[in-house]
Amino acid sequence: MAHGPNQFALLKQRRFLPYFGVQTLNAFNDNVYRQSIIALLFWLGVDSNERALYASLAPALFILPFFLFSATAGQIAEKLEKSRLIRFTTAAEVFVMLFAAAGFYWRNLPILLVALFLTGMHSTLFGPVKYSILPSVLKPEELVGGNGLVEMGTSIAVLTGMIVGGLTFSVVHAHGPLIASLTVIALALAGNLCSRFIPPIDAAAPGLAINPNFIAESRAILRLARKDRSVRFSVLGVSWFWFAGTLLTSQLPTYAETNLGGASDSGLLYIFALALFSVGTGIGSILCEKLSARGGQPVEPGLVPLGALGVTVFLIDLYFARSGAAPHAGLSVMQFVHAPGSARIIVDLLGIGLAMGLFIVPLFALIQSRTPKSELSRVIAALNIQNAIFIVAGSLCGLLLHFLHWTVPQMYLALAVANALMGALIFAQVPEFWTRFLRWNRSLLRMR
């Protein structure tokens, strides 16, 4: 099976680079904004109870639009020419960030929360076009590589966005609100500028009649996503990725302090642990193109069992690497790195992220390659609805286990078992994943 040029060559081509810039800047700005709100709370000296309230309210406000507007967003993405729609959404983001900047400037938290809801609406509208555009601009043999770049860019953008958002109020302390305002506006303007270089992409279903009843349409697009068996369980796999990622990352701050020994007042060790996971996901995403080529397939489903197995194995090893409290507290990042046993934990966190990259990228490519183009935006919208459900479930699961006095390592061990069971369910329903995994391994052995 012939494969296209190296995936990084796509970054030199107009059919991909402007789109890549838009989606990366969008993920970066979302996380700069959300982290800046948290930083503002500390800057204002808000008490811990009020911070906890806002910390709980903010994710809910961001994710609510995915339930309310995904069905409509999927229809719009199907009906309109895609580059025009992207320019519209990035222009809307500029106005949302101007509103958010007013909230920062006036130190007005209700305005910031309303803007966060509007940011969620923007992401809801952008989501269906974000992934449905790729089959229109990439060759079939480039889908895995293109998706790998998108996931790599998103992982790094999320991490760096959190870091930049946290620094907005600490680097120039007296002018934190002004810096935050200028940063989110500048990023939104940069995204809109990038969108103007995206070449025209025909509408997939220009004659589609938009159903304004979001409840009925949500049911309709969820049924659409279940038409093809392999697509249905690929969608389930992607949503499971978000459940596992939410549960894992939401517990990282506690894990870094309690089990890794990080200083409670800095959070640097938490950022380091998150960086390991994010970088690992980026590496795994990038590796998918090369590994798919070795299996002789433009989209290699056999990588999905490899990723699922890797997540379970590294999570189990992470539990045994440090199942109790850290032997020392108040560690800096470098002190942790040089502490006995830390190398194993570092490898495990990197490995979990890498395995997740191997898991998610082929699933997205498979959904894109096996869904008719006239339905893909709506299927992605259905995926976004299901993702939102799984993200909420992951958050609630973490809260429940915490209420039951489970430690974070115990949660991670339970996640490892649940991940193995979910993998077994998916591979039993779609044996192609497992058979391709065996063939991919045989192809690899022959190449050696």
N, C-alpha and C positions, 0 to 999 in steps of 0.2 A: 504494500500500500504506500503510494507516494505521499509525502507530506509536504506542506508548504514551507516557506522560508522560516528561519528561526523567529520565534514569536516577538523578540525584541525589534525585529525589522518593522513590525507593525507600528512602532512608535515613531517611525519616520514618514508615515503615510497619512495623508489628509483624511482618508476614509475612516481612520481609527484614532489618530492622535488627538484631535479636538474633542471628540467624544470622551476619550480617556481623561483628558484634562478636566472636562466638566464634571464627570462623576466623581473623580478624586477630590476636586475642590469642594464639591457638595458634601461629601462625607467628612472632609476636613473641617469645613465651616460648621456643620451640625455639631461636631464634638467640641470645637472651640467655644461655640455659643453655650452649650449645655454645661461645660466645665467652668466657663466664666461666671455663670449664674451661681454655681457652688462657691467659687472663689469670692464673689461679691458678698455672699452671706457671711463668710469669715471676715471679710474686709469691714463690713458693717458691725461686726461684733454681735450678730444674732445668736441667741442662746441655743444650746444643743437640741432642745425639744422642738423649737421652731425650724431649725435646720433639718431635723429628721422629718418634719411635716412636709417641707418643700422637697426634700429628697425623695419622698414617696409620691408626692403629687406630680412632680415634673415628668417622670417616665410615663405615667398614666396619661397626662395631657399630650405627650408626644405621640403615643401609640394609638390613642383613641381615633384619630382620623383614618387609620388603616382599616378599622372596622366600618366606619361611616361612608368613606368615599372611594375605597379601592375598586368597587364594582363600576362606578362611574368613570374613574380614571382609566380602567382597562378599556372601556368602550371608546373613550376619547382617543386613547393611544392607537386604537385600531382604525379609527375613522379618519384621523388627520395625518397630514404629511409630517413625518417625525422630526425633521430638523427644525421646522417651524414651531412645533410643540415644545421642543427643548428650549428654543429661544424664548418662548413665552414663559415657561416655568422658571428659567433663570432670571428673567426680568421681574417676575413676581417675587423671587427670592430677594432681589435688591430692595423692593418696597418693604418686605417683611423685616429685613435687617435694619432698614431705616427706622422702622417702628421699634425694633428691639434696641437700637442705639439710643432712642429717646428714653427707654426704660433704664438703661445703664446710666445715662447722663443725669436723670432725675432720681436715681436710686429707687425706682418704683418697681417692686417685685410683682404686683399684679399685672402691670404692663408686660413685664418679661415673661410671665407665664402665659399670657394671651399670645404673645409672639412665639412662644414655644409650641403652642397648639397650631399656630399658622405654619410654623416650620414643619410640623408633622404633616399638615395638609400638603405642603410643597413636596415633601418626600413621597407622600402617597401618590401624587400626580406624576412625579418623575419615575417612580418605581417600575411601572409596566413598560415604559419606553426604554428604560435603562438596559434591560436584558433582552427585550424583543428586537432591539435594533441590531444586535450582533449578527444574526443569520442573514440580514439584509446587506451587511457591509463586509462580511467575511466569507471565505470559501469554507466548505464543510471540513476540510482538513485543518483549517485555522481556528475552528471554534474552541477547541480545548486551550490552545495557546492564548487566544483572546480573552477567554474567561479567566485563565490563570493570571493574566496581567490585571484584569479588573479586580479579582479577589486580592491579589498582592497589593494593588494600589489602595483598596479599601482598608485592608488590615493596617497598613502603615499610616494611612490618613487618620484612622480612628485613634491610633496610639499618639501620633504627633499632635493631633488636634486636642487631645486631653492634656498633653503636656503644655502646649502653647496657651490653652485656655486657663490652666492653673497658674501660669507665669504672668498673665496679664495684670494681676493685682499685686504681684510680689516684686517684679523687676523695677517698675516705676510706681511705688506704692501710693504716692499722693495723687497720681493721675490715672489710677486703675480704671475707673469708669470710662474716661475718655479713650484710653488705649483699647479697651474692649470694644467700644463703639466703632472706632476707626478700623479695627481689625476685621470685624464681621462684615462691615460695609465693603471694605477693600476686597475681601474674599468673594463676596457675592458679585461685585463688579467684574472681578477676574473671571468668574465662571460664566457670566453673561458674554464677556468678550470672547472666550473660547468657543461658546456656542455658535457664534457668528461665522466660524470657519467650518462648521459641519456641513458637508455637501447635502443636497436634497435627497430625501429617501421617501419613496412613494408610500402612500397610505396602504395598509394591508387590506382594509375593507371599507372603502370610501362610502359605500352605500348602506352601511350599518345604521339602523335606527336605534338611537340611544334611549334606553329604558330608564326613566328617572326614579323608578321605585328601587332603591338600593337594596332593600331586603330581598325582593324577588330576584333581582339581578345577581345578588351575591350567591343565592342558591343556584342560579343558572350557571354562573361561571365555575362554581365549585363542582357541579356536575360535568361541565366541559373538561375540567382538569382530570376527571376520572375516566374519560372515554377510553383512553389507551392505558393498558395495564402497566406497562413500563413507565409511562409518564406519571401515572397516579402514585406509584411507589417511589419514584424519584422525587416527586413533590413532598411525599411523606419524609423522605430522607433529608431533604433540605430543611424542612421544618424541625426535624429532630436535631439537626446541626445547630439551629438557633436555640432550641431548648437546652441542649448540652452546653453551648457557649454561654448562655445567660446564667445558668446555674454555676458554671465554673468561674466565670469572671466576677459575678456578683459576690462570691465568697472570697475572692483574692485579697481584699483589704484585711479581713479578719485573719486569713491564712498567713499573710505576710507578717502581721504583728505577732500572732500567737504561736504559729508553728515555725516561722522562719526567724523570729526574733527581731523584727524591724522596730525602729523607734516609733512610738505612738504619735509623736508630734510632727513627723516629717512626711510619712507616706512614700518616701523614696524607694523603699524596698518593694512596696506594692507596685509602683510604676515599673520597677525593674522586672518583677515577675510578669506583669502584663506585657512588657516589651518582649520577653522571651516567648510568650505564647503568640503574640502578634507576628513577630519575626518568623517564628516557626510556621505559622499559617501562610505567610507570604512565600517562604521557601517551598513549602509543599505545593502551593498553587502553581508556582513557576515550574516545578519539576514535572507536573502532569503532562505537559506537551511532549517532553523528551521520553517519558515512560510510555505514553500512548504510542509514540512512533515505534518503540521497541516491540510493542505487541502487534504492530501492523494494522492498527485501527485508527481512523480519524478521531473517533470518540471511543475511548477504551473503558467499558463498564467494569472491567476486571480490577481497576484501581479502587473502586468503591469498597469491596471487601478488604482490600489491603489497608485502606484508611480506617475502616471500622475496627479492624483487628488492632491496628496501631494505637488508636485512642484507648481501647480497653486495656491493652498491655501496659502502656505508659501510665495510665491512671492507677492501675493496680500497683505498679512499681512505686509510684509517687506515695501511695499510702504506706507501703512498707519502708520507704526511704525515711519518712518522718511521720509516724502515726500519733505522736504525742506533742507536747509543748516543746518549744525550742530550748536547748540547754542554756542559752544566753539571751538576754533581752537588750534592747537599745542598740542593735547593730546597724552600722552604716552598710551601704551596698558593698563596698570593698571588704569590710570585715566579714560580711556574710559569704562573699565569694571565696575567701581564704579559710573559712571555718570548715572543720572536718564534716564530711557528708554532704556538703553543699553541691559538689560537682554532680552528684547523682540527681539531685533535685533539679538542677539547671538543665541537665540532659532530658529529664522527664518532661519538664514544662515546654522545652523546645520540641520534643517528640510529639507531645499531645497536639501542639499547634500544627506541626508538619503533617501529622496524620489527618487532621481535620481539613487541611488544604487538599490532600489527596482524595478525601471523601467528597467534598462539596463541589469541586470544579467539574469532574465528569458528570455529576448529577445535573448541574445547570446545562452543560453542553448537550446531554442526552435529551432534556426537556426541550431545548431549542431545536434540536435536529429532528425530533419525532412529532412535533406539534405543527399542524398546518400554519403557515404564516398569517392567514386570515383569522386565526384564533389565538395566536401566541400571546398578544398583549393581555387578553382576557384571562388566559391561563396563568400568566405571571401575576395578574391582579388577584386571582384566586389563591395563588401561592402566598402572596403578601398577607391576605386575610388569615390564612392558616398559620403563617409565621407569627403573626401578632398573637394568635391564640397560644401558640407554643411558648412564646417569649413570656407572656403573662403567667402561663403554667410553670415555667422555669423559675420565675421570681417567687410565686406562691409556694412552690415546692421548697425552695431555700428557706423561706420564712417558717413553713411548717416544721421542717427538720430542725431548724434552730429552736423553735418552741418546744420540740421534743427533746432538746438538749443533746442533739447529735453534734459531734465535733466536725470541723470542716474536712479533715481526712476521711472520716466515716462517710460524709456526704459524697466525696469523690470516689470512694470505693463502691458505694451504692450506684453512683452514676456509671462506673465501669461495668457493673453487672447489667444495669438497665440498657446500656449501649450494646452489649453483646446480645441481649434478648431482642432489641429492636433490629439489629443487623440480621439476626436469624429469621425474624419475621419477614423482612424485606426480601432477603435472598431466597426464602422458601416460596414467596409469592411470585418472584421474578427470577427463576433459576439462571437466566442469562448472566446475571451478575457473577454467580459462582462459577459457571462453566467458562466464562471469559477470564476469570481470575486464574483458573487452572491452565487454560491455554496460554495466557500471558506469561505465567511462570515457566511453562514448557518452552515458549519462544525465547525467554530470557536465558534458559539453560542451554538451548541450542546455540545462541549467540556467543556464549562463553566457550 
